[in-house]
Amino acid sequence: MPDPRSAVWSAIAWDGVGSLLAADMHFARISRHAAILGIEAPDNLAERVFEALGALEHPGEPNGSADQAAFLVRAGVRANGEIFVEPVAIRTWPDAPLAAISLAAPNWEEPVRGTKHAEWKPYRDARQTAIEHGADIALLFENDILIDGDRCTPLLLDHDGVAYHPLHSEGALDSVTIEQIRPALEAAGIPVSGARLTLSMILRASEMLVVGSGMGIRAVGTIDGRTIGRPQGRLFQVAWESWLARLESGWVAAEDL
C-alpha cells in the first residue's frame, strides 16, 4: 500500500472541456492538506491543472443526469512534486433514497486523519463491500461515531433543526460540497455545524443525506435496514436545489484564476 503522505489530491467535478466546479475551494483544500502531510504544493498548482485538462481524454460517456457533473478529475500533487490530473467517469445515481451499510472506518494516525491522502483504497473497498451486500454506499464508524462516507460526506437534520456533519477533528474530510451548499441551507433557516454523530443521534434524525462532487446530493433511506427519518424532506430539497444552482453557476475556467 502507498504511504499516505506520498500524495495529496481532490476529486473535482469537470465539464469535460476546460472548467472545474468550485475549483478555488478544491485547490485551497489541497493546499491545506498538503501542508499537514508535509507535501509542498506549488503556487501555480491551479494553472498547471487547468493546462492539463486540454490533453485529457474522456474516460467514457459523460454523465447525463441534470443533478450530476459530466465527469470528475482526480487532481493533486505527489511528495516528489509531480502534479497529476486523472479523468474519472461518474456513475448515474438513482433518484430513490439510498440504502447504506455501516462499516468500520479506516484508522489512520494524526496528522493523516481527515486529509485527502494517497492511501484511499480502504474507501474504495468499503464501497465495493456495500455493493456486494446489496447496498448503495457504506457509512464508516469508529467507536459508534459516524466518521465519514465511502467517498461521500454524511449530513443529517437533527430534531433541533440543525444540519450536522461529522467533525473534521474526528477524522472526517472537510467537505467542499457542504461548503458550496452551506449558504443556501443557512439562508433557508437550517444552520450547519459539525458534531459527534452517534448512532442514537442518527436514528432520531429527521432525515439524512450523503453529498459529494461526483454523486451530488442523495437522500439516505436506510442504514443496515433501519429507516432513517423521512427521506427527501426539507433538508434534501434545499440542498438539492442549491446543488443545481452550483452546477449552473459554480464553474471555474483558467481565465477566471
Residue pairs with C-beta under 8 A, 6 or more apart in sequence:
1 119
1 121
2 118
2 119
3 79
3 118
3 119
4 37
4 108
4 112
4 115
4 117
4 118
4 119
5 37
5 38
5 39
5 79
5 112
5 117
5 118
6 78
6 79
6 118
7 39
7 76
7 77
7 78
7 79
7 84
7 117
7 118
8 30
8 33
8 34
8 37
8 39
8 41
8 76
8 77
8 115
8 116
8 117
8 118
9 30
9 74
9 75
9 76
9 77
9 84
9 116
9 118
10 26
10 27
10 29
10 30
10 74
10 75
10 76
10 116
10 176
11 72
11 73
11 74
11 88
11 151
11 212
11 213
11 214
12 20
12 21
12 22
12 23
12 26
12 72
12 73
12 74
12 75
12 213
13 20
13 21
13 22
13 69
13 71
13 72
13 213
13 214
13 247
14 20
14 21
14 53
14 69
14 70
14 71
14 72
14 73
14 87
15 21
15 69
15 70
15 71
15 251
16 58
16 62
16 70
16 71
17 53
18 50
18 53
18 54
18 253
18 254
19 251
19 252
19 253
20 26
20 49
20 50
20 53
20 73
20 251
20 252
21 69
21 213
21 246
21 247
21 250
21 251
21 252
22 176
22 179
22 180
22 246
22 250
22 252
23 46
23 49
23 50
23 252
24 46
24 252
25 176
25 179
25 180
26 75
26 176
27 45
27 46
27 49
29 116
29 174
29 176
30 41
30 45
30 75
30 76
30 77
30 116
31 41
31 45
32 174
33 115
33 116
33 117
34 40
34 41
34 77
35 41
36 111
36 115
37 79
37 111
37 112
37 115
37 117
38 79
39 77
39 78
39 79
40 77
40 81
41 77
42 48
42 77
42 81
42 83
45 77
45 83
46 257
47 254
47 257
48 83
49 73
49 75
49 83
49 85
50 253
50 254
50 257
51 254
52 75
52 83
52 85
53 73
53 85
56 73
56 85
56 87
57 87
58 71
58 87
59 71
59 87
59 88
59 89
60 89
61 89
62 70
62 71
63 69
63 70
63 71
63 89
63 90
63 91
63 92
64 70
64 92
65 92
65 93
65 216
66 244
66 247
67 216
67 217
67 240
67 243
67 244
67 247
68 90
68 92
68 93
68 214
68 215
68 216
68 247
69 90
69 213
69 214
69 216
69 247
70 90
71 87
71 88
71 89
71 90
72 87
72 88
72 89
72 90
72 213
72 214
73 85
73 86
73 87
73 88
74 84
74 85
74 86
74 88
75 83
75 84
75 85
75 86
76 83
76 84
76 116
77 83
77 84
78 84
78 118
88 214
90 214
90 215
91 214
93 136
93 215
93 216
93 218
94 136
96 221
97 218
97 219
97 220
97 221
97 222
97 231
97 232
98 135
98 136
98 137
98 210
98 218
98 219
98 220
98 221
99 134
99 135
99 136
99 137
99 221
99 222
100 130
100 135
100 136
100 137
100 138
100 139
100 210
100 220
100 222
100 223
100 224
101 129
101 130
101 133
101 135
101 137
101 138
101 139
101 223
101 224
102 138
102 139
102 140
102 141
102 223
102 224
103 126
103 129
103 130
103 138
103 139
103 140
103 141
103 150
104 140
104 141
104 142
105 140
105 141
105 142
105 147
105 148
105 171
106 122
106 123
106 140
107 142
108 117
108 119
108 171
113 171
114 168
114 169
114 170
114 171
114 172
114 173
114 174
115 173
116 173
123 140
123 150
123 151
124 150
124 151
126 138
126 140
126 150
127 137
127 138
127 150
127 151
129 138
130 136
130 137
130 138
130 150
137 149
137 150
137 152
137 210
137 220
138 149
138 150
139 146
139 148
139 149
139 150
139 154
139 210
139 223
140 146
140 147
140 148
140 149
140 150
141 147
141 199
142 170
142 171
144 198
144 199
145 166
145 170
145 196
145 197
145 198
146 154
146 166
146 197
146 198
146 199
146 202
147 166
147 170
147 171
147 172
148 154
148 166
148 171
148 172
148 173
149 210
149 212
151 212
151 214
151 215
152 210
152 211
152 212
152 215
152 218
153 165
153 166
153 172
153 173
153 175
153 177
153 178
153 210
153 211
153 212
154 165
154 166
154 197
154 208
154 209
154 210
154 220
155 163
155 164
155 165
155 178
155 192
155 208
155 209
155 210
155 211
155 235
155 239
156 163
156 164
156 165
156 197
156 201
156 202
156 205
156 206
156 207
156 208
156 209
156 228
156 229
157 163
157 190
157 205
157 206
157 207
157 208
157 229
157 233
157 234
157 235
158 164
158 201
158 204
158 205
158 206
159 204
159 205
159 206
161 189
161 190
161 191
162 190
162 191
162 192
162 193
163 185
163 190
163 191
163 192
163 193
163 235
164 192
164 193
164 194
164 195
164 197
164 201
165 172
165 175
165 178
165 192
165 193
165 194
165 195
165 197
166 172
166 194
166 195
166 197
167 194
167 195
167 196
168 174
168 194
169 194
170 196
172 194
175 211
175 212
176 213
177 211
177 212
177 213
177 217
177 243
178 192
178 211
180 242
180 243
180 246
180 250
181 211
181 217
181 238
181 239
181 242
181 243
181 246
182 192
183 242
184 238
184 239
184 241
184 242
184 245
185 191
185 192
185 235
185 238
185 239
185 242
186 192
188 234
188 238
190 234
190 235
190 238
195 201
202 208
202 223
202 228
203 226
203 228
205 228
205 229
206 229
206 230
206 233
206 235
207 219
207 220
207 228
207 229
207 230
207 231
207 232
207 233
207 234
207 235
207 236
208 219
208 220
208 228
208 229
208 231
209 217
209 218
209 219
209 220
209 235
209 236
209 239
210 218
210 220
211 217
211 218
211 239
211 243
216 240
216 243
216 247
217 236
217 239
217 240
217 243
219 231
219 232
219 236
220 228
220 231
221 227
221 228
221 231
222 228
